[in-house]
Every structure is written in structure tokens, then in C-alpha cells.
């Protein structure tokens, strides 16, 4: 898998550039397929959907291996169409999951109320979570030309080091389950951030429950990108 972004400064710049471009009303009112053609090769926005704005804290530092620039033009529209269909399929199969289309990718967020969760201080995949992941795996197999990024998080309860290890174990548990069920390891990258990337208020029980989450980002692989460019005549 080709590393397209490998410096934190570049990641932050990409996020800032994406935000500035997506703030214009024309892009805000565009559908997902149109965004692929309008935004152009910016990249980085999917990081914000997964980990917020605090890029670079914790984890194993491999996000750059799967986060690339947005494919623009007609090829971007073709990729956007495929990703729209895949996102819709995930929403149909797993109604409780939060599914976001971000540039050329999809971000699926699971917390304690949306199908993939862990018992307190545990990281094994329980029966309920297996059922949800099995549905997701079916979609992954239906759309094989994608790379998958699994990212683990915790709330702020407990020691920092403990939470970092817990988020790592939970992310690895999801990754290993996907592999066991037939998803190629070459499609998968795993990352973890412990308690360092909260998206909700850790001072409330509801916020902590939402911060105890696993994200799965789905991105077009090189084959999908090249096929789209060929189809577009690039």
C-alpha cells in the first residue's frame, strides 16, 4: 500500500485545506459524487471524521499509509458513485451504525449503542458484535476494491497508558476478526488513540459511551482509482 502522506504537518495542512474548500456553499450543497469533482486532490478530511483535530497524538503512526488525496474530475465522480452505493448498503445492513461519506471514503462509527461494543475492560468480540461485523464483512466482500482502516478509542476513565493499550487491543480484535472471516490482511491497517481523541464530552456518561468507539474507514484502493481513471479516459 503506497504511503501518500507521511508527515504530520502535511496531514494538518491537508485537513485545513479541505475544511476551507468545503466551507463554500457550492460544495456544501453538492452531493457526494459531485464533491469528488469539486474538491480536487486535497486529502486528509477523513482524518477529522475519525480522530478529530488533534492529529499525531498516540496510535502507531500509520494513518498516512491509507489516507491519500481526493481523486478529482470524472474519475472522482465514478469513485464517489461506488462509495455512495457502498455507504447506502452499510446503512441498510446496520441501521444503528453512524455512516459518513467523507471525500472519496466512508467512515463507519460504532459505539456502545450501535452494534459493535466491548464489555468494560474487555476487548474480545462478543456475540452481538460478531453479528454486526458479519453483516459489514458481507459488504466488504461485495466491494473488494477498497482498503480498510480500523481505529480504536476509549473514554477518559482510567490511566492514559492503560487506555492506549485497551484501544489497541480492541482495534486489533476487530481487525483479527475481519481477517478470520476472509478479509485479506493486505486491505487492512490498524490504529489506536486511547483517550486522546474524544469527539464527545467525557464529563457525561453519554459522552463517555460515545467516545468508547471503533471507527472503520473505507477508502478506494489503487485498483479502484486506476479503473476509474481508465473509464474516465484519463
C-alpha positions in Angstrom: 0.0 0.0 0.0 1.5 3.3 -1.1 2.2 5.9 1.5 0.8 9.2 0.2 1.1 11.4 3.3 3.8 10.7 5.8 4.3 13.9 7.8 2.0 15.3 10.5 2.5 18.8 9.2 1.2 17.7 5.7 -1.8 16.0 7.3 -2.8 19.1 9.3 -2.3 21.3 6.2 -4.5 18.9 4.2 -7.2 19.0 6.8 -7.2 22.8 6.9 -7.3 23.0 3.1 -10.2 20.6 2.9 -12.1 22.5 5.5 -11.6 25.8 3.7 -12.7 24.3 0.4 -15.8 22.5 1.8 -17.0 25.7 3.5 -18.1 27.2 0.3 -21.8 27.0 -0.4 -21.4 25.3 -3.7 -19.6 22.3 -2.1 -21.9 22.2 0.9 -24.9 21.9 -1.4 -23.3 19.3 -3.7 -24.0 15.6 -3.3 -21.1 13.2 -2.5 -20.4 12.3 -6.1 -20.2 15.9 -7.1 -17.8 16.6 -4.2 -15.2 14.3 -5.7 -15.0 16.5 -8.8 -15.2 19.9 -7.0 -12.7 19.5 -4.1 -9.9 18.0 -6.1 -6.7 16.5 -4.7 -6.8 17.7 -1.1 -7.0 14.7 1.1 -6.9 14.5 4.9 -10.6 15.2 5.7 -11.3 11.6 6.6 -8.8 12.0 9.5 -11.0 14.6 11.0 -14.0 12.3 10.8 -12.0 9.6 12.6 -9.9 11.3 15.2 -10.9 15.0 15.3 -8.3 17.8 15.0 -5.6 16.5 17.4 -3.6 14.7 14.7 -0.4 13.0 15.9 -1.2 12.0 19.5 -1.0 8.3 20.3 -1.5 5.4 17.9 1.0 3.7 15.8 1.6 6.5 13.3 0.4 4.6 10.2 -2.6 6.6 9.1 -0.6 8.1 6.2 -0.4 4.6 4.7 -4.1 4.7 3.7 -5.0 8.3 3.7 -4.4 9.9 0.3 -5.7 12.8 -1.8 -9.1 13.0 -3.3 -9.4 12.0 -6.9 -10.9 14.8 -8.9 -12.7 15.1 -12.2 -14.8 12.4 -13.8 -12.8 9.7 -12.1 -13.7 11.2 -8.8 -17.3 11.2 -9.7 -17.1 7.5 -10.7 -15.4 6.6 -7.4 -18.0 8.7 -5.5 -20.8 6.8 -7.1 -19.3 3.5 -6.0 -18.7 4.7 -2.4 -22.2 6.2 -2.2 -23.7 2.8 -3.1 -21.5 1.0 -0.5 -22.4 3.5 2.2 -26.1 3.0 1.4 -25.6 -0.7 1.6 -24.0 -0.4 5.1 -26.8 1.8 6.3 -29.3 -0.8 5.2 -27.5 -3.7 6.7 -26.6 -2.0 10.0 -29.2 0.7 10.8 -27.6 1.6 14.2 -24.2 2.5 12.8 -23.2 6.0 12.0 -22.1 6.1 8.4 -20.5 9.2 6.9 -19.3 9.8 3.4 -16.1 11.8 3.6 -14.5 12.8 0.3 -13.6 9.5 -1.5 -14.1 7.4 1.6 -16.6 6.2 4.1 -16.3 6.3 7.9 -18.4 3.9 10.0 -18.5 4.6 13.7 -19.5 2.0 16.2 -20.1 2.8 19.9 -22.0 1.1 22.7 -25.4 1.7 21.1 -24.6 0.8 17.5 -23.8 -2.8 17.3 -20.0 -3.3 17.9 -19.1 -2.7 21.5 -17.0 -4.2 24.3 -17.7 -5.1 27.9 -15.9 -3.0 30.5 -12.2 -3.5 30.4 -12.6 -6.3 27.8 -11.5 -6.4 24.2 -13.0 -9.8 23.0 -15.6 -9.6 20.2 -18.9 -10.7 21.9 -21.8 -12.4 20.1 -23.7 -9.3 19.4 -20.7 -7.6 17.9 -20.0 -10.6 15.8 -23.5 -10.4 14.3 -22.9 -6.8 13.3 -19.4 -7.3 11.9 -20.6 -10.3 9.9 -23.0 -8.0 8.1 -20.3 -5.5 7.5 -17.9 -8.2 6.2 -20.6 -9.1 3.6 -20.5 -5.6 2.3 -16.6 -5.6 2.3 -16.6 -8.7 0.2 -19.2 -7.2 -2.2 -16.9 -4.2 -2.7 -13.4 -5.7 -2.7 -11.5 -2.8 -4.3 -11.1 -0.9 -1.1 -8.7 -0.5 1.8 -9.9 -0.6 5.4 -8.6 1.3 8.4 -9.7 0.2 11.9 -9.2 2.8 14.6 -9.8 2.2 18.4 -10.6 4.8 21.1 -11.6 4.9 24.7 -13.1 7.4 27.2 -11.0 9.2 29.7 -11.7 6.9 32.7 -8.5 5.1 33.8 -4.8 5.7 33.3 -3.6 7.0 29.9 -1.3 4.1 29.3 -4.0 1.6 30.1 -6.5 3.2 27.8 -3.9 3.3 25.0 -3.4 -0.4 25.3 -7.1 -1.1 25.6 -7.9 0.8 22.4 -5.0 -1.0 20.7 -6.4 -4.4 21.8 -9.9 -3.6 20.7 -8.8 -2.3 17.3 -6.7 -5.4 16.8 -9.6 -7.6 17.9 -11.8 -6.1 15.2 -9.0 -6.4 12.6 -8.3 -10.0 13.5 -12.0 -10.9 13.3 -12.2 -9.4 9.8 -9.2 -11.5 8.7 -10.6 -14.7 10.3 -13.8 -14.1 8.3 -12.0 -13.8 5.0 -11.0 -10.2 4.6 -7.5 -10.0 3.1 -4.9 -8.7 5.6 -3.4 -6.6 2.7 -6.6 -4.5 2.8 -6.3 -3.7 6.5 -4.4 -1.1 8.6 -5.0 -0.8 12.4 -4.5 2.2 14.5 -5.4 3.3 18.1 -5.5 6.5 20.1 -6.6 5.6 23.6 -8.4 8.6 25.2 -6.5 11.2 23.3 -9.2 11.8 20.6 -12.6 12.4 22.2 -15.4 13.5 20.0 -17.8 13.9 22.8 -17.8 15.3 26.4 -16.1 12.9 28.8 -17.8 14.6 31.7 -21.1 12.9 30.9 -22.0 9.2 30.8 -23.5 9.6 27.4 -20.3 11.3 26.1 -18.0 8.7 27.5 -20.2 5.9 25.9 -19.8 7.6 22.5 -16.1 8.0 23.0 -15.7 4.3 23.6 -15.8 3.6 19.9 -14.2 1.9 16.9 -14.1 3.6 13.6 -13.7 1.7 10.3 -12.7 3.9 7.3 -13.2 2.5 3.8 -11.1 4.0 1.1 -10.7 3.2 -2.6 -7.6 1.2 -3.3 -5.2 1.7 -6.2 -7.2 -0.7 -8.5 -10.4 1.3 -8.0 -8.7 4.5 -8.6 -6.9 3.3 -11.8 -10.1 1.7 -13.1 -12.0 5.0 -12.6 -9.2 6.9 -14.4 -9.3 4.5 -17.3 -13.0 4.6 -17.5 -12.9 8.4 -17.5 -10.3 8.4 -20.2 -7.5 9.9 -18.0 
